[in-house]
Amino acid sequence: MSKINGYSREEAENFVKYICQGKGQGKTLTRLFEEYAARTGRAKGSVRNYYYGLLKSTDNEEVREILRGSSLRAENVRPFTDEETDKILREILRQKSKGISVRKAVLNLAGGDDKLMLRYQNKYRNILCKQPERIERLMRECGISDDGGRRAIEESINNLCDRLNSGLREENGRLRQLIRRLSDENALLRLQVKNLQA
């Protein structure tokens, strides 16, 4: 049986059916990824990546066959330009300086559009984590004093890194269990083949 982006064809078909049924019940993709991950022992991030990888593999005939009849589609997301990113960040920082939370600031900025809000929030967090100097530059440009902001940024980065490390440790533990299970199954199969040949 061929593999489709790391899943067997049967598992890919079951996965697509599971997602379609869940969406039909009004569940969010995030929730479906979490539930599927819990059911299968896969990591939520891996399930999400598989979903989008599958939807972008429509040049593969097997994938087209599996997706046929489903309403699953991957949206093309246009990345923010540097100018757009700076404009978004400035507005978030201005609102933050007035005591508004980042979540509320991105909701205001997105005009209530949940998907856009999530994109803004993810962009802010990504820049905060990977380019804190950019945040500092924009704060200076906006005339926003640091007043402990640097400590808050560093604390946020440290907390984020701690959460990421914790998630990686959990994922590594799950992968080690999976490797042990697969090694045991492999040994059992070798034994069965040996017995059949005897």
Secondary structure, 3 states (H helix, E strand, C coil): CCEECCEEHHHHHHHHHHHHHHHHCCCCHHHHHHHHHHHHCCCHHHHHHHHHHHHCCCCCHHHHHHHCCCCCCCCCCCCCCHHHHHHHHHHHHHHHHCCCCHHHHHHHHCCCCHHHHHHHHHHHHHHHHHCHHHHHHHHHHHCCCCCCHHHHHHHHHHHHHHHHHHHHHHHHHHHHHHHHHHHHHHHHHHHHHHHHHC
